[in-house]
Amino acid sequence: MSSVRNSDNSHEPEPERLPLRWAVIIAAAAAAAAVVVATGGGLTAAIGTFFAVAGAMHLMVD
């Protein structure tokens, strides 16, 4: 008897995946935050930048 489940007979719904849109938003916000840290802006400024960029892109990409 095999312990591997057959996915064709599974009645479980597919797990909801992160849309590509959010992957792009998070990547761009993280890159902007990394630039702030690299230029000596500090962690607080980087966190603020991350959320500002993510919020702005969320509105623009929608």
Buried (B, 14 or more C-beta within 10 A) or exposed (E): EEEEEEEEEEEEEEEEEEEEEBEEBBEBBBEBBEEBBEEEBEEEBBEBBBEEBBEBBEEEEE
